[in-house]
């Protein structure tokens, strides 16, 4: 028994180091805290000097959280510059499809593909000093100068807009306006929204910090447990 407990503690320590993840157990419920930091790494491996969130680690982890009887809710902490579009959307779709209570908190930044990740939970929070950059799809490397390439970019932007507007209170018109704005950033197209602006626009549900996010998650967990007891 002692060996099993020691093994479980070792696994938890490894998750904190490798994934920035931790399980908090209390009378109010067991919460899995997962961080999305740095760049979301997709099919291409990023340099070692970059902080990354690897989607191949996150996807099976989310499936395990959803199926686990020992975890009651998920707290998603974000401080990301964005990254691979497909990888970010894959993680966001996984979280949006979870039945368990989920809450996100944007700390520092939730830029680019971090926006779908911020809104994919059942409730979303942002701190007053955090920022979110809404901009069009960009691609580095070799790009074929053909109408099909433009159409491909356009379709990806439509998918992102569909997901964000379906999982938040922001209107599509306003989101696309932010995405294509030309007077906000000196060398780029798009808009930077800070805490209060993100909430006022309908992109994020509420302004708040860690305590607010945890309180909302605890309420959702308690509601779920009450339903189970009635059934």
N, C-alpha and C positions, 0 to 999 in steps of 0.2 A: 504493500500500500504506500509506504514511504517512497519507494522507488518510483511509483506511478506519479505521486504528487511532485516529486523532484523533476521528473520528466516533463510534466505539464508546465511547471514554472520555467524550465529551460526553454520550452517552445514559446511561451509568452514573451520571454526576454528576447528571443530571436526575432519574433514578429515586430517588437518595438524597434530593434536595430535595423532590420531589413526593410520593413514596410511602413514604419512610423505608425504602427497600429497597437492598440491596447484594449483589453477587456476590463471594464469596471463593474464589479459585482456589489450590489447593495440591496436593501430591503425594497427599494422602489423598482428594481429590475436590473438586469444585466445589459450593459451598453457596450457595443463594439465601436471604438473610436478609430476612424480611418482618415489618414491625411492624403491630400492631393497636393504635392509640392513641386516646385521647379517646373520642368517641362514634362508634358505627357509624352512618353516615348512610345512610338508605334513600331512599324516594320523595320525602320532603320535604327541601329544602335547609336546613341549619342555619345560624345566624348566623355571620358572619365571625370573631367573637371566640371561637368554639368550635373546639377541635382535633378533627378528624374523620378517619375512615377511610371512604372512599367505595367502596361495593360495586361500582359500575360500573367502577372502576379495577382492583379486585382480581380479579374473576371472569375476565376475559380474560387477566390476568397469570398466574393459576393454570393456565389451560389451556395457555399458552405454556411454563410451567415443566415441566409434565407431558410435553409433546411434545419439549422441547429435548434434544438430544444433548450439549449443553455443560453441563448442570446435573445433578448427581447426587443432591442432596437439598435439602429445605426446612427452614429453621429459622424458627419462628414465635415472635416476641417479643410478649407481651401486657402492656399497661398501659391497660386500658379500663374505663370506667364502665358500658358496655353500649350500648344504643341500639335501633335499629330491629330488631324481632324477625325479620321475614322476610328482611331483608338479612343479619343475622348468621347465621341458619340456612342461607341460601344459600351463604355463604362456607364455613361449617362442613361442609356436605354436599359441596362441591367438594373440600375438603382430605381428607375421609374417603374419598372415592372415588379418590384418587390412588394409583398403584402405587409411585411413588418413595418413598424413606425420608423420613419427616416427624417432626419433634420440636417440641414447644411448650415455652416457658418463661414462666411467669407472674411478672412483675416489678411490684411495686407493687400492682396490682389486676387481677383478672379477674372483674369483677362482672356480674351479670344475664345478658344474652345472651353475655357473654364466657366463660361457663362452657362452653357447647357448643363455642366456638372453642378453649378450652383442652384439651378432651378429644378433639377430632376427629383429632388426629395419632396416629401409631402409638405414640409414647412421649410422656409429659407430665411436666414438672418444675415445681416452684414453689420460690421462695426462702423462707427462714424468715419474713421480715417481710412477705411479700405476703399479700393477703387476697382472699377471694371471697365475694360476697353472693348467697345463694340466696333468691329471693323469688317470689311469684306474679306472673302477667302483669298489667301495669298499662297504662292507656291515657289519654292526655290529650285534651282537646278535647271535642267533642260526642259523647255516648254515649246511645244509645236505651235507655230504661228498660224493657226487655222480656225475657222468658225466653230469647229467641233470643240476645241479647247475652251473657247469662251462659253459655249453652251454647257460644258461640263462644270465649269466654275459656277455658272448661274444656277445649275441644278443643285449643287452642294449647298450654296447659299440659301436656296429655297428649303432644303431639308433642315438646315439649322434654324431658319426662321420658323418653320412649322413646329419643330420640337420646342423651341423657346416659348413661342406664343401659346402652345398647348399646355405647357407646364408652369406658366406664370400668368400674371394679370395684365401684362403689357400688350398693347394692340400691335398687330402686324405692321400697320402703317407707321407707328411710332418707332418700332424696332428697326425697320428698314431705313427710316429717316436717320436714326442714330448711326446705322451701319455705313451710310453713304455720305454723311456730312463732310464738308470740305473746309469749314472754318474753325475746327476745333484743335487740330494737331498740325504742327508746322510742316512736317515731312511725310504726312500720311493722311489717309482718308478714314474717317470714323469718329467716335465720340468716347470721351472718358467720363464715366459717371462715378461720383463718390457716394458714400453711404446714404445720405438723405435723398440725393437725386435718384439713386437706384430704387429706393423704396417709393418715392413720389411717382416715378414712371410706371410702377407696377411690375418691374422686373424682379424685385426681391420683396418678400412678404413684410418683413419687419426690421427695424433698426434695433440692434442689441448686441450683447456680448455672450460669453460662454454660459453664464448663469441663465440667461434668457433662453438660449438654445436648449440647454439641459432641462429646464423647467417645462418647455413645450414638449420635449421628448418624453419626459416622465408622465405628463398628462395623457399623451397618446398611448403609452404603454399601459397605464392604469385603465384607460377606456377599453383597450383590447382585452385585458385580463378580466374586467367586469363582464364583457360580452361572453367570454369563454365560460365563466362561472354560471351565467344564466343558461347557456346552452347545455 
